[in-house]
Amino acid sequence: MRVIAGSLRSRPLLAPAGLDTRPTADRLRETLFNVLTNGAVNRVAGAAFLDLYAGSGAVGIEALSRGAALVTFVEQGAPALAVLKKNLDSLGLGSSGLRGGGLRVEKRSVGRFLRNVERTALGSFGVVFLDPPYDLAEEYATTLGLLGGECAALLAPGALVVAEHRRKQPLAESYGGLRRTRLLEQGDAGLSFYEVAPAAPHVV
């Protein structure tokens, strides 16, 4: 693995051993960030980026490399956390971030993080990426349900929530207030893009 673009371009990244963690492939990560950065609005530069089920940290590190203001990595697996910290250290990021960008590493489950995080401490997130183990289908429904429901205040206005999933295991079109606006498929993987649905007009 490597960083695709930005100030850390082409720098190598470690991946956890074994099958418990499945890093986002370089090609799929490139596709993801092409969507996030090449549209009418660059959603990464200056944004608060939340990397859930962070694993090796490859997605969040890519966001830092491309100018994210803050990246929060959420991961509870000890082997993955060890590799994440090695990647940050090898890139000279430590716990301080990159060129004005900051980072936080949260060692807890995603559900616990979302339910207990102090919104005032972190602000709100412009991009949320989640990539739970493919076999844990309930994690998708739970996490997207929280982001579209009781934890929706963590999302900045116009925020984008992106889920990586198995192509043959499609996600729902909506979770609470989140509505899917785009689906990209590449190889065995899919990327589902969700945004907060606009409020229904008030009828007098």
Secondary structure, 3 states (H helix, E strand, C coil): CECCCCCCCCCECCCCCCCCCCCCCHHHHHHHHHHHHCCCCCCCCCCEEEEECCCCCHHHHHHHHCCCCEEEEECCCHHHHHHHHHHHHHCCCCCCCECCEEEEEECCCHHHHHHHCCHHHHCCEEEEEECCCCCCHHHHHHHHHHHCCCCHHHEEEEEEEEEEEECCCCCCCEECCEEEEEEEEECCEEEEEEEECCCCCCCC
